[in-house]
Amino acid sequence: MTRYPVCRIAEICLVLLLALSRPGLAETLSPDVASRYIAQMGDRAVALLAQQGSSETRVAEFTRLMLDAIDFDAVATATLGRMARTVSPQDKREFTQLFAARLIDVAIDRFGNIQIVRFAVDAGRPQPNGDVKVHSVIERAGDQPLAVDWRVRLTDGNPKINDIEVEGYSLVIHYRGEFERGSVSSVPGLISKLKDLNQRSGSLSTVQRELK
């Protein structure tokens, strides 16, 4: 049996620990799985937008769709940037809930009544950080096609979206810049601002119930 020096064994253990601690190495997402996932979410959204029903029902169903599809914890962390390093667990949870509700409400307001003619998905492209970027083209009735890239990563063994790029503009970078331009330099300050914005939120109660 081959004998390894103690220092060599320690090095091997360290490499294994680092591999297991990095999602991109411990769990890899294939481009095909990522593309199928985005196609499934797209089909679900198209079917939802085609439904007839009360506005309350549509908001509730659209909220559940976005909660299923998006890793809001990862999106909130990336949006906070450097502030995420020192935020308390309580403030992080509250910020994530308020931020998720804000994103969902804006999405419903802007896209809740559009008619999607076609949702086309290309092959996924692996990214250096472990994400898979999936390109799609959304054809809308009476409007120009919309190019959307979806960044997907495995979260607890399941594909989840952690950023959305519309016509080349990242959702995470957009909101991070918006917070910075608003001269809010603390998470409690962002929470206060989001509370004001969410006073008439149609999704907040569902988000708070689902995002613990």
Buried (B, 14 or more C-beta within 10 A) or exposed (E): EEEEEEEEEEEEEEEEEEEEEEBBEEBEBEBEBBBBBBBEBBEBBBEBBEEEEEEEEBBBBBBBBBBEBBBBBBBBBBBBEEBBEEBEEEBBBBBBBBBBBBBBBEBBEEBBEBEBEEBEBBEBBBEEEBBBBBBBEBBBEEEEEBEBBBBBBBBEEEBBBBBBBEEEEBBBBBBBEEBEEEEBEEBEBBBEBBEEBBEEBBBBEBBBEBBE
